[in-house]
Amino acid sequence: MLTTIIYRSHLHDHVPIKTLEDMVTKANNKNSSHDVTGILLFDGLHFFQLLEGPRDAVQGIYDRICQDARHHNLVELMHDFAPARRFGKVGMELFDLREHDKSMVLQAVLDKGTSRYQLTYDDRALQFLRTFVIARDKENYFEIPAASTWEFIADEPSRTLQDEVIDSLKECHFAFQPIIDPFARRVASYEALIRTPNGGSPGEYFSAFGGEAVYQADIQSKKLAFELAKKLGIGEHSISINLLPMSLVTVPDAVEFLLTQIEANGLVPEQVIVEVTENEIISRTDEFAAQVRKLKSAGISLALDDFGAGFAGLSLLSKFQPDKIKIDRELISDVHKSGPKQAILHAIIKCCNSLEIAVIAEGVEKAEEWMWLEAAGISQFQGYLFARPQLNGFPAIAWPEIKS
């Protein structure tokens, strides 16, 4: 199977540029022996490379490139398949953009196209090459430092309810996980995540209910979430609660119940955020919209959870105008290495900025993910990198510190 991989990266400061010639010579021999084409562009700081050839050979060469210490901030832009080669020459060829006219470089690469395809700029691989040559996307080449630059230090102990209080709880518990602004060292809110009494997942808890009873259980459980938040001393911090979208529609007076419990626990609606996921089909859109209006009219904020994971995200964004969106973990994972994910996130951030909707990155587990997202314009984060959910308590938060 013929495979094409395109990536870009940054040359490390300590690597002499004069070593490039030797690097290309060795790569030419390696690629030729594996029937792989390599086209490498260099602008004095950034590399752009296209690899094309048999799938296993291209993947093996690319895996070794990823481990090469001479460059960093490697981002995979394209991983595609084709019935025949785009380029006819195997080996490796370097184009130093500091020494050649840009239009000449583009034409030289086009001339290497196979006669069968007679490549034009409509070809996706060539579009990437052209974008790099004219530096159209250069503002997104974030210089992300190594993860070892940072250490994460908790400055306060966790807070957990006493055993006698926990023993008095009912059929469900809650784990709390903070949403934070790392640089401001500020907790934006605590998310209340439903658990079984032994710490089991939301799916495990709701599996005990059948039919529409699951929605009643969903709404009723929030009474305990507010009680726990009060006992833990949430103060003026916000609390995020998760609701199945249809819970608001199928449970009579659901909004009124929530407001009653908020007041009973000394909270105010303005510090409550209702998170709904786009994964569940909303079959009664008009009724759901009416309940959202009641929530927001009362002062409760609305967030779309797991944004980007389901089928209805953009539709919900246009119809219900949430105050916040939480980008799904699948888009966050290894975003610092994925060109497609970066492009999608740039679009989401730009869209939400235009609509004055706050963006939260959830499921952040790596320092590199956080640094890329911060550079892209996101300031609120949630994930294991900073704090894991704590059953019946507020966890200690690991704040980022630059190593001295």
CORRA-V744765 format. One record per helix or strand. SS is the DSSP state (~ for helix, > for strand). FROM is the first residue (numbers start at 1). LEN is the number of residues. If there is no record, write none. Layout:
ss=SS from=FROM len=LEN
ss=SS from=FROM len=LEN
This chain:
ss=> from=2 len=10
ss=~ from=17 len=17
ss=> from=37 len=6
ss=> from=46 len=9
ss=~ from=55 len=12
ss=> from=71 len=12
ss=> from=87 len=1
ss=> from=91 len=6
ss=~ from=102 len=10
ss=> from=113 len=1
ss=~ from=124 len=10
ss=~ from=138 len=3
ss=~ from=147 len=3
ss=> from=150 len=5
ss=> from=159 len=2
ss=~ from=163 len=5
ss=> from=172 len=10
ss=> from=186 len=11
ss=~ from=202 len=5
ss=~ from=213 len=19
ss=> from=238 len=6
ss=~ from=245 len=6
ss=~ from=254 len=11
ss=~ from=269 len=3
ss=> from=272 len=6
ss=~ from=285 len=14
ss=> from=301 len=7
ss=~ from=313 len=8
ss=> from=324 len=4
ss=~ from=329 len=4
ss=~ from=335 len=3
ss=> from=338 len=1
ss=~ from=339 len=17
ss=> from=358 len=5
ss=~ from=367 len=10
ss=> from=380 len=3
ss=> from=390 len=2
ss=> from=393 len=2
ss=> from=398 len=5
